[in-house]
Amino acid sequence: MTDSIEAGPARRYDAIIVGAGFSGLYQLHLLRDRLGLSVRVLEAADGIGGTWYWNRYPGARCDSESYYYSYSFSRELEEEWDWTERYPEHGEIRRYLDHVADRFDLRRDIQLGTRVAGAAYDEDANRWTVTTETGERFEAQFLITAVGCLSSANVPAIPGLESFSGAWYHTGRWPHDGVDFSGKRVGLIGTGSTGIQAAPVLAAEAAHLTVFQRTANYSVPARNGPMDDGFKTWVRENASELRAKARAAPNGHPFDFSDRSVFDVSPQERRAIYEAAWERGGLRFRAAFRDIMLDQEANETASEFIRAKIRSIVEDPAVAEALTPRDHLFATKRPPIDTHYFETFNRSNVRLVDLKTTPIAAIVPEGVRTADATYPLDVIVFATGFDALTGPLLALDIRGRDGLALKDVWADGPTSYLGLQVPGFPNLFTMTGPGSPSVLTNMPVAIEQHAEWIADCIGHLRERGLDRIEARPDAAESWGVEVDRAASATLLPMASSSWYLGANVPGKPRVFMPYAGGMAHYRGLCERVAAENYDGFALS
């Protein structure tokens, strides 16, 4: 907690929500308009949008298709909003969320420009006190964190960064007025999903682009394009079925996974299926066979197909080989989709530096110095991702019963029950927190499920005259075993450099954080827990 600022009287509410992105907006709507609670949303940014408020880097867009990267709770909202592209660009997502906030009159209960410095639970009063960086204090019975999974920017501690004579930016904290790269020598560090989106745009704008690759990555073409009127009509006519399919799917996307195995077909048929999936593009590539994420030998067929595509696209064999991932299998890390990423390395103004063979030694005034060369740069762009899942929560300095600090509880990795609550922190709900499907799904589906479960839970407490709900330690321990089991049933934990494991942040415990048991299965578990009087939680 912030002790140096003199605290004024606390403003009292039934619930405090931290964050005004997809999660916070819908949770506010449910608690205020369905349950009639007094609610305050605290948002650090100067506008709503959550992750999409900050992520404005060149090429930033969603990798879920627009017609289902949206809320499903209001048919009227679906009918009145028109998406323009297959994959929504960051500005369009913000316009959509602005429209939602206005349509449901949410802004009057959202306080922008308010960064939370700490939150502490008072057991005697059964209240949470939230303190902001400016010393404002808020009290509430319930505290809901809607801070997002990918909102804590990770800037690597490279020696000499402060000495760089040019400008540097992190993609997750992009200047709102943009950056002019014309005539500039740009260095891009990182080739995860963000770097793969940014590289083609930077290459087209800059005089020269040097891509510093930490880990070679698989990527499938997005095949982005305008949404035609016929498709929009089809989506509207089939909205109910599409939403039901998304809710019933393991990853929250409204498409079916094939029930065939890689080994049910001949090599020729398999290649034809992969070719068709490649031409269609997008995340659906993973759904070509049922066992791509379950069987190492099956996955190798998809991995090798993409490796061959890289070799066929990239003209320089040495560059193609450097871009070819061999240390992990396809989709065991977050699987990017791209628009001409591999083609970018055929440009005369683009150079690839493989940091596996020549690691960065330091940033110097004139640019980046690796083990064997110095690269003069005017601008450095860090596409190095986030301290995912736990980082945004730990940044709030949350302290539960008897001053118990969340950072201490999670020192060896996050523990929770259903990704919704942590023992020792009564009436604290962590939306899409570690231990829930979150980043392994189409996020709005996971968000709506969590927001609705939390609202139903609080409604249940109020109807029965109860004040408090807290995850039991034994339930959290059992859930941790289940999270590990679900991950181990897939190939996901095999990618040692994955941010799903926290591997991108030095010193972070290597624990597989999201729940890999499938969104539909998880939804059923949560419904069963609620139906059995919130089994695994202590209510009082």
C-alpha positions as CSV (number, residue, x, y, z in Angstrom):
1,M,0.0,0.0,0.0
2,T,1.1,3.6,-0.5
3,D,1.9,5.1,2.9
4,S,3.5,8.4,1.9
5,I,0.3,10.0,0.7
6,E,-2.1,11.3,3.4
7,A,-5.3,9.3,3.0
8,G,-8.6,11.1,2.8
9,P,-12.1,9.7,3.7
10,A,-12.9,6.6,1.7
11,R,-15.8,6.5,-0.8
12,R,-18.0,3.5,-0.2
13,Y,-19.5,1.2,-2.7
14,D,-20.8,-2.4,-2.8
15,A,-18.2,-3.4,-5.4
16,I,-15.0,-2.0,-6.8
17,I,-13.9,-3.2,-10.3
18,V,-10.3,-2.5,-11.4
19,G,-10.1,-2.2,-15.2
20,A,-12.4,-0.9,-17.9
21,G,-11.8,-3.3,-20.8
22,F,-14.0,-6.1,-22.0
23,S,-14.1,-7.6,-18.5
24,G,-14.7,-4.5,-16.5
25,L,-17.4,-3.1,-18.7
26,Y,-19.5,-6.3,-18.7
27,Q,-19.0,-6.9,-15.0
28,L,-20.2,-3.3,-14.3
29,H,-23.3,-3.8,-16.4
30,L,-24.2,-7.0,-14.6
31,L,-23.5,-5.8,-11.0
32,R,-25.1,-2.4,-11.5
33,D,-28.0,-3.1,-13.9
34,R,-28.9,-6.7,-13.0
35,L,-28.2,-6.7,-9.2
36,G,-28.7,-3.0,-8.4
37,L,-25.3,-2.6,-6.7
38,S,-23.4,0.6,-6.2
39,V,-20.2,0.0,-8.3
40,R,-17.1,2.0,-9.2
41,V,-14.7,1.1,-11.9
42,L,-11.2,2.3,-11.5
43,E,-9.1,2.5,-14.7
44,A,-5.5,3.7,-15.0
45,A,-5.8,4.8,-18.6
46,D,-7.4,8.0,-19.8
47,G,-9.9,6.0,-21.8
48,I,-11.7,2.7,-21.8
49,G,-10.6,-0.3,-23.8
50,G,-8.2,-2.2,-21.4
51,T,-5.5,-4.0,-23.4
52,W,-6.7,-2.3,-26.6
53,Y,-6.3,1.2,-25.1
54,W,-2.6,0.6,-24.8
55,N,-1.9,-1.7,-27.8
56,R,-1.8,0.7,-30.8
57,Y,1.5,-0.5,-32.4
58,P,1.7,-0.8,-36.2
59,G,-0.2,-3.8,-37.3
60,A,-2.0,-4.4,-34.0
61,R,-5.2,-6.4,-34.5
62,C,-7.1,-9.3,-32.9
63,D,-6.4,-12.8,-34.0
64,S,-10.0,-13.9,-33.3
65,E,-12.4,-13.1,-36.1
66,S,-14.4,-9.9,-35.5
67,Y,-17.9,-11.5,-35.6
68,Y,-17.2,-13.5,-32.5
69,Y,-14.6,-11.2,-30.8
70,S,-17.5,-9.3,-29.3
71,Y,-20.1,-9.6,-26.6
72,S,-23.0,-12.0,-27.0
73,F,-25.2,-10.9,-24.1
74,S,-27.3,-8.4,-26.1
75,R,-28.9,-9.4,-29.5
76,E,-29.7,-5.7,-30.1
77,L,-26.0,-4.8,-29.7
78,E,-25.0,-7.5,-32.2
79,E,-27.5,-6.3,-34.7
80,E,-26.6,-2.7,-34.6
81,W,-22.8,-3.0,-34.8
82,D,-21.0,-3.6,-38.1
83,W,-17.4,-4.9,-38.2
84,T,-15.4,-3.8,-41.3
85,E,-12.7,-6.5,-41.4
86,R,-12.3,-10.2,-40.8
87,Y,-9.9,-9.4,-38.0
88,P,-10.6,-6.2,-36.1
89,E,-7.8,-3.6,-36.0
90,H,-7.1,-2.0,-32.6
91,G,-8.9,1.3,-33.4
92,E,-12.1,-0.5,-34.4
93,I,-12.1,-2.6,-31.2
94,R,-11.8,0.6,-29.2
95,R,-14.7,2.2,-31.2
96,Y,-16.8,-0.9,-30.4
97,L,-16.1,-0.7,-26.7
98,D,-16.8,3.0,-26.7
99,H,-20.1,2.2,-28.3
100,V,-20.9,-0.4,-25.7
101,A,-20.0,2.0,-22.9
102,D,-22.3,4.7,-24.3
103,R,-25.2,2.3,-25.2
104,F,-25.4,0.9,-21.7
105,D,-24.6,4.2,-20.0
106,L,-21.5,2.8,-18.3
107,R,-19.3,5.8,-18.2
108,R,-21.0,7.5,-15.2
109,D,-19.6,4.8,-13.0
110,I,-16.1,4.6,-14.5
111,Q,-13.3,6.7,-13.1
112,L,-10.5,7.1,-15.6
113,G,-6.9,8.2,-15.0
114,T,-6.9,6.3,-11.7
115,R,-4.1,3.8,-11.0
116,V,-4.6,1.5,-8.1
117,A,-1.6,1.5,-5.7
118,G,-2.8,-1.1,-3.3
119,A,-5.8,-3.0,-2.0
120,A,-6.2,-4.4,1.6
121,Y,-8.9,-6.5,3.3
122,D,-10.2,-5.6,6.7
123,E,-11.6,-8.8,8.2
124,D,-13.5,-7.2,11.0
125,A,-15.3,-4.8,8.7
126,N,-15.4,-7.4,5.8
127,R,-14.4,-4.6,3.5
128,W,-11.7,-4.0,0.9
129,T,-9.9,-0.6,0.9
130,V,-8.5,0.3,-2.4
131,T,-5.9,3.1,-2.5
132,T,-4.9,5.0,-5.7
133,E,-1.5,6.5,-6.6
134,T,-3.0,10.0,-5.8
135,G,-4.2,8.9,-2.4
136,E,-7.9,8.5,-3.1
137,R,-9.4,5.7,-1.0
138,F,-12.4,3.5,-1.9
139,E,-14.1,0.9,0.3
140,A,-16.3,-2.0,-0.9
141,Q,-17.5,-5.4,0.2
142,F,-16.4,-7.0,-3.1
143,L,-13.3,-6.4,-5.1
144,I,-13.2,-7.6,-8.7
145,T,-9.9,-7.4,-10.7
146,A,-10.6,-7.0,-14.4
147,V,-7.0,-6.0,-15.3
148,G,-6.6,-8.4,-18.2
149,C,-4.1,-11.1,-18.8
150,L,-1.8,-9.2,-21.1
151,S,-1.5,-5.7,-19.6
152,S,1.8,-5.6,-17.7
153,A,4.4,-4.7,-20.3
154,N,7.7,-6.7,-20.1
155,V,10.7,-4.6,-21.0
156,P,13.8,-6.8,-20.8
157,A,16.6,-5.5,-18.6
158,I,19.2,-5.1,-21.3
159,P,22.4,-3.3,-20.1
160,G,22.8,0.2,-21.5
161,L,19.2,0.9,-22.5
162,E,19.4,4.3,-20.7
163,S,22.4,5.2,-22.9
164,F,20.6,4.8,-26.2
165,S,20.6,8.1,-28.1
166,G,17.5,7.3,-30.1
167,A,13.9,6.7,-29.1
168,W,12.5,3.4,-27.8
169,Y,9.0,2.1,-27.4
170,H,7.2,-1.0,-26.1
171,T,4.4,-2.2,-28.2
172,G,2.1,-2.5,-25.2
173,R,2.6,1.2,-24.3
174,W,2.4,2.7,-27.8
175,P,2.2,6.6,-28.2
176,H,-1.4,7.5,-29.1
177,D,-0.3,10.0,-31.8
178,G,1.8,7.3,-33.5
179,V,5.5,7.1,-34.4
180,D,6.9,8.3,-37.7
181,F,9.4,5.7,-39.0
182,S,10.1,7.3,-42.4
183,G,13.8,7.5,-43.1
184,K,14.6,5.7,-39.8
185,R,16.7,2.7,-39.0
186,V,14.5,0.6,-36.7
187,G,15.3,-2.3,-34.5
188,L,12.5,-4.7,-33.6
189,I,13.3,-7.0,-30.6
190,G,10.9,-10.0,-30.3
191,T,9.1,-12.2,-32.8
192,G,6.1,-13.4,-30.9
193,S,2.6,-12.6,-32.0
194,T,3.1,-8.9,-31.6
195,G,6.5,-8.8,-33.5
196,I,5.0,-10.9,-36.3
197,Q,2.2,-8.4,-36.7
198,A,4.4,-5.3,-36.5
199,A,7.4,-6.4,-38.7
200,P,5.7,-6.1,-42.1
201,V,4.3,-2.6,-41.3
202,L,7.5,-1.4,-39.9
203,A,9.5,-2.7,-42.9
204,A,7.1,-0.8,-45.2
205,E,7.5,2.5,-43.3
206,A,11.2,2.5,-42.2
207,A,14.3,3.1,-44.2
208,H,15.7,-0.1,-42.7
209,L,14.4,-2.7,-40.3
210,T,16.6,-5.1,-38.2
211,V,14.6,-7.9,-36.6
212,F,16.3,-9.3,-33.5
213,Q,14.7,-12.8,-33.2
214,R,14.8,-14.4,-29.7
215,T,12.9,-17.5,-30.7
216,A,11.9,-18.6,-34.2
217,N,8.1,-18.9,-34.4
218,Y,5.4,-20.7,-36.4
219,S,2.8,-18.5,-38.0
220,V,-0.2,-19.1,-40.3
221,P,-1.5,-16.5,-42.7
222,A,-4.4,-14.5,-41.4
223,R,-6.0,-13.9,-44.8
224,N,-7.5,-10.7,-43.5
225,G,-9.9,-8.7,-45.7
226,P,-13.1,-6.7,-45.6
227,M,-16.3,-8.1,-44.3
228,D,-18.7,-8.4,-47.2
229,D,-22.4,-7.7,-46.8
230,G,-23.3,-11.3,-47.6
231,F,-21.2,-12.7,-44.8
232,K,-22.5,-10.0,-42.4
233,T,-26.1,-11.1,-43.2
234,W,-25.2,-14.7,-42.7
235,V,-23.7,-13.9,-39.3
236,R,-26.8,-12.0,-38.2
237,E,-29.1,-14.8,-39.4
238,N,-27.1,-17.4,-37.6
239,A,-26.1,-15.4,-34.5
240,S,-27.7,-17.7,-31.9
241,E,-26.2,-20.8,-33.4
242,L,-22.8,-19.3,-33.7
243,R,-22.8,-18.0,-30.1
244,A,-24.0,-21.4,-28.9
245,K,-21.2,-23.1,-30.8
246,A,-18.6,-20.8,-29.4
247,R,-19.8,-21.5,-25.8
248,A,-19.7,-25.2,-26.4
249,A,-16.3,-25.2,-28.0
250,P,-13.1,-26.0,-26.1
251,N,-11.4,-22.8,-27.2
252,G,-14.4,-20.4,-27.4
253,H,-14.3,-20.2,-31.2
254,P,-17.5,-21.0,-33.2
255,F,-15.9,-23.6,-35.5
256,D,-15.7,-27.4,-35.2
257,F,-12.5,-29.4,-34.5
258,S,-12.2,-32.3,-36.9
259,D,-12.8,-35.7,-35.3
260,R,-10.2,-37.3,-37.6
261,S,-6.7,-38.2,-36.5
262,V,-3.6,-37.1,-38.5
263,F,-3.1,-40.9,-39.0
264,D,-6.6,-41.6,-40.4
265,V,-5.6,-40.3,-43.8
266,S,-2.8,-40.8,-46.3
267,P,0.1,-38.4,-46.5
268,Q,-1.3,-37.0,-49.7
269,E,-4.7,-36.4,-48.1
270,R,-3.1,-34.9,-45.0
271,R,-1.1,-32.5,-47.1
272,A,-4.3,-31.5,-49.1
273,I,-6.1,-30.8,-45.8
274,Y,-3.2,-28.7,-44.5
275,E,-3.1,-26.8,-47.8
276,A,-6.8,-26.0,-47.6
277,A,-6.4,-24.9,-43.9
278,W,-3.4,-22.7,-44.9
279,E,-5.3,-21.1,-47.7
280,R,-8.3,-20.4,-45.4
281,G,-5.9,-19.0,-42.8
282,G,-6.4,-18.1,-39.2
283,L,-6.5,-20.0,-35.9
284,R,-8.7,-22.7,-37.5
285,F,-5.6,-24.3,-38.9
286,R,-5.2,-26.1,-35.5
287,A,-8.7,-27.7,-36.0
288,A,-7.7,-29.6,-39.1
289,F,-7.1,-32.7,-37.0
290,R,-8.2,-33.6,-33.5
291,D,-4.8,-34.8,-32.3
292,I,-2.5,-31.9,-33.3
293,M,-2.3,-30.6,-29.7
294,L,-2.4,-34.1,-28.1
295,D,0.1,-36.3,-29.8
296,Q,3.7,-35.3,-30.5
297,E,4.0,-37.3,-33.7
298,A,0.8,-35.9,-35.0
299,N,1.9,-32.4,-34.2
300,E,5.1,-32.9,-36.0
301,T,3.2,-33.3,-39.3
302,A,1.7,-29.8,-38.8
303,S,5.0,-28.4,-37.6
304,E,6.9,-29.7,-40.6
305,F,4.2,-28.5,-43.0
306,I,4.7,-24.9,-41.7
307,R,8.5,-25.3,-41.7
308,A,8.3,-26.3,-45.4
309,K,6.1,-23.2,-46.1
310,I,8.7,-21.0,-44.5
311,R,11.4,-22.5,-46.7
312,S,9.2,-21.9,-49.8
313,I,8.4,-18.3,-48.9
314,V,11.8,-17.0,-47.7
315,E,14.2,-16.7,-50.6
316,D,17.5,-16.7,-48.7
317,P,18.0,-20.3,-47.5
318,A,20.1,-19.2,-44.5
319,V,17.5,-16.7,-43.4
320,A,14.8,-19.3,-43.9
321,E,16.6,-21.7,-41.7
322,A,17.1,-19.1,-39.0
323,L,13.3,-18.4,-39.2
324,T,12.4,-22.1,-38.9
325,P,11.3,-23.1,-35.4
326,R,12.9,-26.3,-34.2
327,D,12.9,-25.9,-30.4
328,H,9.1,-26.3,-29.9
329,L,6.1,-27.8,-31.7
330,F,3.4,-25.8,-33.5
331,A,0.9,-24.1,-31.2
332,T,2.6,-25.2,-28.0
333,K,3.4,-21.4,-27.7
334,R,0.7,-18.9,-28.5
335,P,0.2,-19.5,-32.3
336,P,0.5,-16.2,-34.2
337,I,-1.3,-15.5,-37.5
338,D,0.2,-13.0,-39.9
339,T,-0.1,-10.8,-42.9
340,H,3.1,-11.3,-45.1
341,Y,5.4,-11.9,-42.1
342,F,7.8,-14.3,-43.7
343,E,7.6,-12.4,-47.0
344,T,9.0,-9.4,-45.2
345,F,12.4,-11.0,-45.0
346,N,12.6,-11.0,-48.8
347,R,12.8,-7.2,-48.7
348,S,16.1,-5.5,-49.4
349,N,15.7,-3.2,-46.3
350,V,15.1,-6.0,-43.8
351,R,17.8,-7.9,-41.9
352,L,17.3,-10.8,-39.4
353,V,19.6,-11.2,-36.4
354,D,19.3,-14.6,-34.7
355,L,19.9,-13.9,-31.0
356,K,20.3,-17.7,-30.4
357,T,23.6,-17.5,-32.2
358,T,24.6,-13.9,-31.5
359,P,22.9,-12.7,-28.3
360,I,22.5,-9.0,-27.4
361,A,25.4,-7.9,-25.3
362,A,24.2,-4.4,-24.6
363,I,22.4,-1.4,-26.0
364,V,24.8,1.3,-26.8
365,P,24.2,5.0,-27.7
366,E,24.3,4.2,-31.4
367,G,22.2,1.1,-31.3
368,V,22.3,-2.6,-30.4
369,R,25.5,-4.5,-29.9
370,T,25.4,-8.3,-30.2
371,A,28.2,-10.8,-29.6
372,D,29.6,-10.2,-33.0
373,A,28.4,-6.8,-34.4
374,T,26.9,-3.4,-33.6
375,Y,23.7,-2.4,-35.4
376,P,23.2,1.4,-35.8
377,L,19.6,2.3,-35.0
378,D,17.4,5.4,-34.6
379,V,14.5,3.6,-33.0
380,I,14.2,0.5,-30.9
381,V,10.8,-1.3,-30.7
382,F,10.4,-3.9,-27.9
383,A,7.9,-6.5,-28.9
384,T,8.8,-8.5,-25.8
385,G,5.3,-9.2,-24.6
386,F,3.9,-9.1,-21.1
387,D,4.3,-10.4,-17.6
388,A,1.3,-12.4,-18.4
389,L,-1.6,-13.4,-16.1
390,T,0.0,-12.8,-12.7
391,G,1.9,-9.6,-13.5
392,P,-1.2,-7.3,-13.7
393,L,-2.6,-8.7,-10.4
394,L,0.7,-8.5,-8.5
395,A,1.1,-4.9,-9.6
396,L,-2.0,-4.0,-7.6
397,D,-0.3,-4.9,-4.3
398,I,-3.2,-6.9,-3.0
399,R,-3.2,-7.9,0.7
400,G,-5.8,-10.2,2.2
401,R,-6.5,-11.4,5.7
402,D,-3.9,-10.3,8.3
403,G,-2.0,-8.4,5.6
404,L,-1.2,-11.5,3.6
405,A,0.4,-10.3,0.3
406,L,-0.7,-11.9,-2.9
407,K,3.0,-11.7,-4.1
408,D,4.0,-13.9,-1.2
409,V,1.3,-16.4,-1.8
410,W,2.3,-16.7,-5.4
411,A,6.0,-16.6,-4.9
412,D,6.4,-20.1,-6.3
413,G,3.6,-19.7,-8.8
414,P,-0.1,-18.8,-8.8
415,T,-2.6,-20.8,-6.8
416,S,-6.4,-20.3,-7.0
417,Y,-9.7,-22.1,-7.1
418,L,-11.1,-22.1,-10.6
419,G,-9.0,-19.1,-11.4
420,L,-11.7,-17.1,-9.6
421,Q,-10.5,-16.8,-6.0
422,V,-7.4,-17.2,-3.8
423,P,-7.6,-18.6,-0.2
424,G,-6.9,-15.8,2.3
425,F,-8.6,-13.2,0.1
426,P,-12.3,-13.2,0.9
427,N,-14.7,-11.4,-1.6
428,L,-11.9,-10.9,-4.1
429,F,-12.7,-12.2,-7.6
430,T,-10.0,-12.5,-10.2
431,M,-11.5,-12.3,-13.7
432,T,-9.8,-14.6,-16.2
433,G,-7.1,-15.1,-13.6
434,P,-4.4,-17.8,-13.7
435,G,-6.0,-21.2,-13.3
436,S,-8.9,-20.4,-15.7
437,P,-9.0,-20.9,-19.5
438,S,-8.4,-17.2,-20.2
439,V,-5.6,-16.9,-22.9
440,L,-6.3,-20.3,-24.3
441,T,-9.7,-19.2,-25.5
442,N,-11.5,-16.5,-27.5
443,M,-11.4,-14.0,-24.6
444,P,-14.9,-12.5,-24.8
445,V,-16.4,-16.0,-24.2
446,A,-14.2,-16.6,-21.1
447,I,-14.9,-13.0,-19.9
448,E,-18.7,-13.4,-20.2
449,Q,-18.6,-16.7,-18.4
450,H,-16.6,-15.3,-15.5
451,A,-18.6,-12.0,-15.2
452,E,-21.9,-13.9,-15.2
453,W,-20.6,-16.5,-12.6
454,I,-19.4,-13.7,-10.3
455,A,-22.6,-11.8,-10.6
456,D,-24.7,-14.9,-9.9
457,C,-22.4,-15.7,-6.9
458,I,-22.8,-12.2,-5.4
459,G,-26.6,-12.4,-6.1
460,H,-26.7,-15.8,-4.3
461,L,-24.9,-14.3,-1.2
462,R,-27.3,-11.3,-1.0
463,E,-30.4,-13.4,-1.4
464,R,-29.4,-15.6,1.5
465,G,-28.1,-12.8,3.7
466,L,-24.5,-13.9,3.5
467,D,-21.6,-11.5,3.5
468,R,-18.5,-13.4,2.5
469,I,-17.1,-16.0,0.1
470,E,-13.6,-17.4,0.1
471,A,-11.9,-20.3,-1.7
472,R,-11.0,-23.1,0.7
473,P,-7.3,-24.1,0.7
474,D,-8.0,-27.7,0.0
475,A,-10.1,-26.8,-3.0
476,A,-7.4,-24.5,-4.4
477,E,-4.8,-27.3,-3.8
478,S,-7.0,-29.8,-5.7
479,W,-7.6,-27.3,-8.5
480,G,-3.9,-26.8,-8.9
481,V,-3.5,-30.6,-9.4
482,E,-6.3,-30.4,-12.0
483,V,-4.6,-27.5,-13.8
484,D,-1.4,-29.4,-14.0
485,R,-3.2,-32.6,-15.1
486,A,-5.0,-30.7,-17.9
487,A,-1.9,-29.1,-19.2
488,S,0.0,-32.4,-19.1
489,A,-2.7,-34.1,-21.2
490,T,-1.7,-31.7,-24.0
491,L,1.6,-30.8,-25.7
492,L,1.4,-27.2,-24.3
493,P,4.0,-27.5,-21.4
494,M,6.6,-28.8,-23.8
495,A,7.5,-25.3,-25.1
496,S,10.1,-24.2,-22.6
497,S,10.2,-20.6,-23.8
498,S,6.4,-20.1,-23.6
499,W,4.9,-17.1,-21.7
500,Y,2.2,-19.6,-20.7
501,L,4.9,-20.8,-18.3
502,G,6.2,-17.4,-17.5
503,A,9.4,-18.2,-19.3
504,N,9.7,-14.7,-20.9
505,V,10.2,-13.0,-17.5
506,P,13.5,-13.6,-15.7
507,G,13.0,-15.0,-12.2
508,K,9.3,-15.8,-12.8
509,P,8.3,-19.3,-11.5
510,R,8.0,-21.8,-14.3
511,V,4.4,-22.9,-13.8
512,F,1.8,-23.5,-16.6
513,M,-0.7,-20.9,-15.7
514,P,-3.9,-21.2,-17.7
515,Y,-6.4,-24.1,-17.5
516,A,-6.1,-26.3,-20.6
517,G,-9.1,-28.5,-19.9
518,G,-11.3,-26.6,-22.4
519,M,-13.7,-23.7,-22.0
520,A,-16.8,-25.8,-22.3
521,H,-15.6,-28.3,-19.7
522,Y,-14.6,-25.5,-17.4
523,R,-18.0,-23.8,-17.7
524,G,-19.6,-27.1,-16.7
525,L,-17.3,-27.4,-13.6
526,C,-18.2,-23.8,-12.6
527,E,-21.9,-24.5,-13.0
528,R,-21.7,-27.7,-10.9
529,V,-19.8,-25.9,-8.1
530,A,-22.5,-23.2,-8.0
531,A,-25.3,-25.7,-8.1
532,E,-23.8,-27.5,-5.1
533,N,-23.9,-24.5,-2.9
534,Y,-20.5,-23.2,-4.1
535,D,-18.7,-26.4,-3.3
536,G,-15.0,-25.6,-2.5
537,F,-15.8,-22.1,-1.2
538,A,-16.5,-21.1,2.4
539,L,-19.7,-18.9,2.7
540,S,-20.5,-17.0,5.8
